[in-house]
Amino acid sequence: MTSSKKILICGGGIAGPACAYWLRRYGFSVVIVEKAMSFRDGGQNVDVKGAGQQVIRRMGLDDQVQALNTGECGQKWLDANGKVVAVFPKDGFGSLTSDFEILRGDFARLLFEATRDSCEYRFGRHVTDIVDGDEGALVIFDDGTREAFSLVICAEGLSSSTRSLKLEAQTRMRHLGAWMAFFKIPKHPGDDLWAHSVNGIGGTMINLRPGGATETTALVTFPAEPAELDGTPRRSRRELLVAALQGRGTIADRLIDALDTVQDFYFGPMSQVQASTWSVGRLVLLGDAAHCPTPFTGKGTALSLVGAYVLAGELSKAASHTEAFRAYEALLRPYAERCQQELSPRFVRLMHVRTPVGIAIARLLQRFFGSAPMQRLLTPSPARRARQVEEDFVLPVY
């Protein structure tokens, strides 16, 4: 494809600006539309794993990402009263803390700043229709305006409206048997640089993580099928969350007390996006819109970065967009499916232990694997961790 072509990206989060970065490097003209009225800097902690770290280094942003690192030291499992059960240090076996720990909003802003001068951002806009033609796509926006683009890249989230315009029949949601809520609460003097995790009766799982100078981020997950919540239309999302937290201990009580003042709040099913194809005509899916693995895998950001790199690279060298789309999907789909397969409904059920006996067994396992001898035995060496990053996904050279 010639580099003079104009490309529209729908979605100004992480995948869209990351792709825009590479497209501009290859000389393409890029417009990014975002439904939000302004840049969104909220969100939870994201840990950039594996091949995502390689992409950050190739972008030359690794020092900037490290400067914004949350400083998380590792993970502590607590009981209902807040007493430490087990400790998993950063880079230790079984720890959720990785080398690249950053708040989603900080990372999104870093990508925004890296592209804002070379790309055109349009906030408060979204696409209502796409009409394919021989030379490009006519895009119709919500304000009635029409504009021609060579290609449209849909880099929106789990419930993408742009994807639904053309690929709704080819997309299904794989529900994993749980619901999740994430939000920020005021930081307490006792909040340190460790992630704090709690298993609660009924399967409620709580994770608190460092969220900056004044805030702590919270992720709450609990088992429930969609039908279980569909029957309670009059109950607000916060009421459903309170019901999942009540009686689950001191940290759960703290979250309930803070909910009335929470602004940055998400509540929804733990689901994965599974699309039989990632492109149709001149539209192609990227990031969560194509293959959301759920935040529980910790792989969504890495997938978005790798996908952005591969899609832009294939567009830079292919003779046509169809050839580029085909190569992009052939390269990335096995990696995306491997990331998704790390979670299954059965595994999610096992993680969300419901009974006192199940929680007692979980704590025994946490103490066992968190013990110093097991950590020394199972923790990979720095050299092995470096190899794991390189082996996660072999990035093509464009």
Long-range contacts (C-beta under 8 A, 24 or more apart in sequence): 1-150, 1-315, 1-316, 1-318, 1-319, 1-320, 1-321, 1-324, 3-27, 3-28, 3-316, 4-28, 4-29, 5-29, 5-150, 5-151, 6-30, 6-31, 6-148, 6-149, 6-150, 7-31, 7-149, 7-150, 7-151, 7-152, 7-153, 7-315, 8-32, 8-33, 8-127, 8-137, 8-139, 8-147, 8-149, 8-151, 8-152, 8-153, 9-33, 9-152, 9-153, 9-155, 10-126, 10-127, 10-152, 10-153, 10-154, 10-155, 10-156, 10-160, 10-162, 11-154, 11-155, 11-156, 11-157, 11-160, 11-162, 11-286, 11-287, 11-289, 12-36, 12-39, 12-40, 12-108, 12-112, 12-121, 12-123, 13-40, 13-108, 13-155, 13-156, 13-157, 13-287, 14-46, 14-104, 14-107, 14-108, 14-111, 14-287, 14-301, 14-304, 14-305, 15-155, 15-286, 15-287, 15-288, 15-289, 15-304, 15-305, 15-307, 15-308, 16-153, 16-155, 16-286, 16-287, 16-308, 17-108, 17-111, 17-112, 17-114, 17-115, 17-119, 18-55, 18-59, 18-111, 18-304, 18-305, 18-308, 18-309, 19-153, 19-155, 19-286, 19-307, 19-308, 19-311, 19-312, 20-115, 20-118, 20-119, 21-59, 21-111, 21-114, 21-115, 21-308, 21-312, 22-308, 22-309, 22-312, 22-313, 22-316, 23-312, 23-315, 23-316, 24-115, 24-118, 24-119, 25-312, 26-312, 26-313, 26-315, 26-316, 26-398, 28-312, 28-315, 28-316, 30-115, 30-118, 30-119, 30-120, 31-119, 31-120, 31-122, 31-149, 32-115, 32-119, 32-120, 32-121, 32-122, 33-122, 33-123, 33-125, 33-126, 33-127, 33-141, 34-121, 34-122, 34-123, 34-124, 34-125, 35-124, 35-125, 35-126, 36-123, 36-124, 37-123, 37-124, 38-123, 38-124, 39-108, 39-109, 39-112, 39-123, 40-105, 40-108, 41-105, 41-106, 41-108, 41-109, 42-104, 42-105, 42-184, 42-264, 43-103, 43-104, 43-105, 43-108, 43-182, 43-264, 44-103, 44-104, 44-182, 44-209, 44-217, 44-219, 44-295, 45-70, 45-72, 45-101, 45-102, 45-103, 45-104, 45-209, 45-210, 45-211, 45-217, 46-101, 46-102, 46-103, 46-104, 46-107, 46-300, 46-301, 47-96, 47-97, 47-98, 47-100, 47-101, 47-298, 47-301, 48-98, 48-100, 48-102, 48-107, 48-301, 48-302, 48-305, 49-98, 49-100, 49-298, 49-299, 49-301, 49-302, 49-389, 49-392, 50-299, 50-302, 50-388, 50-389, 50-392, 50-393, 51-302, 51-305, 51-306, 51-335, 51-389, 51-392, 51-393, 51-395, 52-100, 52-301, 52-302, 52-303, 52-304, 52-305, 52-306, 53-99, 53-100, 53-302, 53-389, 54-389, 54-390, 54-392, 54-393, 54-395, 55-302, 55-305, 55-306, 55-308, 55-309, 55-395, 56-100, 56-305, 58-309, 58-395, 59-114, 61-110, 61-114, 64-110, 65-100, 65-102, 65-107, 65-110, 66-100, 68-102, 68-103, 68-106, 68-107, 68-110, 69-100, 69-101, 69-102, 70-101, 70-102, 70-103, 70-193, 70-209, 70-210, 70-211, 70-212, 71-101, 71-193, 71-210, 72-97, 72-101, 72-193, 72-194, 72-195, 72-209, 72-210, 73-97, 73-192, 73-193, 73-194, 74-194, 74-195, 75-194, 75-195, 75-196, 75-197, 76-194, 76-195, 76-196, 76-197, 77-197, 77-198, 77-199, 77-363, 77-366, 77-370, 78-196, 78-197, 78-198, 78-251, 79-198, 79-249, 79-363, 80-198, 80-200, 80-248, 80-249, 80-250, 80-252, 81-249, 81-250, 82-249, 82-250, 82-251, 85-363, 85-366, 85-367, 85-370, 86-363, 86-366, 86-367, 86-369, 86-370, 86-371, 87-194, 87-370, 88-369, 88-370, 88-375, 89-375, 91-379, 91-385, 92-375, 92-379, 93-369, 93-374, 93-375, 93-378, 93-379, 93-380, 94-369, 94-370, 94-378, 96-195, 96-197, 96-207, 96-298, 97-195, 98-298, 103-211, 103-212, 103-217, 104-301, 107-301, 126-161, 126-162, 127-152, 127-161, 127-162, 127-165, 128-165, 129-165, 130-162, 130-165, 130-166, 130-281, 130-282, 130-283, 132-281, 132-282, 136-282, 137-281, 137-282, 137-283, 149-282, 150-282, 150-321, 151-282, 151-283, 151-284, 151-315, 151-321, 152-282, 152-283, 152-284, 153-283, 153-284, 153-286, 153-311, 154-283, 154-284, 154-285, 154-286, 154-289, 154-290, 155-286, 155-287, 155-289, 155-304, 155-308, 156-287, 156-288, 156-289, 157-287, 157-288, 157-289, 157-292, 158-268, 158-271, 158-273, 158-288, 158-289, 158-292, 160-285, 160-288, 160-289, 162-283, 162-289, 163-275, 163-285, 163-289, 165-283, 166-280, 166-281, 166-283, 167-275, 167-277, 167-280, 167-283, 167-285, 170-275, 170-276, 170-277, 170-280, 171-273, 171-274, 171-275, 171-276, 172-274, 172-275, 173-269, 173-271, 173-272, 173-273, 173-274, 174-271, 174-272, 174-273, 174-274, 174-340, 175-225, 175-226, 175-269, 175-270, 175-271, 175-345, 176-269, 176-270, 176-271, 176-272, 176-294, 176-296, 176-343, 176-344, 176-345, 176-348, 177-223, 177-224, 177-225, 177-270, 177-345, 177-348, 177-349, 178-203, 178-221, 178-222, 178-223, 178-224, 178-269, 178-270, 178-348, 178-352, 179-221, 179-222, 179-224, 179-229, 179-240, 179-244, 179-267, 179-268, 179-269, 179-270, 180-219, 180-220, 180-221, 180-266, 180-267, 180-268, 180-269, 180-270, 180-294, 180-295, 180-296, 181-218, 181-219, 181-220, 181-221, 181-237, 181-241, 181-265, 181-266, 181-267, 182-217, 182-218, 182-219, 182-220, 182-265, 182-266, 182-295, 183-217, 183-218, 183-259, 183-262, 183-264, 183-265, 183-266, 184-211, 184-215, 184-216, 184-217, 184-218, 184-262, 184-263, 184-264, 185-215, 185-216, 185-217, 185-218, 185-254, 185-255, 185-258, 185-262, 186-214, 186-215, 186-216, 186-258, 186-261, 187-211, 187-212, 187-213, 187-214, 187-215, 187-216, 188-216, 188-254, 191-216, 196-251, 198-248, 198-249, 198-251, 198-252, 199-352, 199-353, 199-359, 199-362, 199-363, 200-245, 200-248, 200-249, 200-252, 200-359, 201-247, 201-248, 201-354, 201-355, 201-356, 201-359, 202-244, 202-248, 202-354, 203-349, 203-352, 203-353, 203-354, 204-244, 204-245, 204-248, 204-252, 204-352, 205-351, 205-352, 206-245, 206-248, 206-251, 206-252, 206-255, 208-251, 218-255, 219-295, 220-244, 220-245, 220-255, 221-270, 221-296, 221-352, 222-352, 223-348, 223-349, 223-352, 223-354, 226-269, 237-265, 237-267, 238-265, 238-267, 240-267, 241-267, 270-294, 270-296, 270-348, 272-340, 272-343, 274-340, 277-329, 278-325, 278-328, 278-329, 278-333, 279-325, 279-329, 282-321, 284-311, 284-321, 284-325, 284-328, 286-311, 290-336, 291-333, 291-336, 291-337, 291-339, 291-340, 293-336, 293-339, 293-340, 293-342, 293-343, 294-343, 296-343, 296-348, 297-339, 297-340, 297-342, 297-343, 299-339, 299-342, 302-339, 302-392, 303-332, 303-335, 303-336, 303-339, 306-332, 306-335, 306-393, 306-395, 307-332, 307-336, 309-395, 310-395, 310-396, 312-398, 313-396, 313-398, 314-398, 316-398, 317-398, 331-396, 335-393
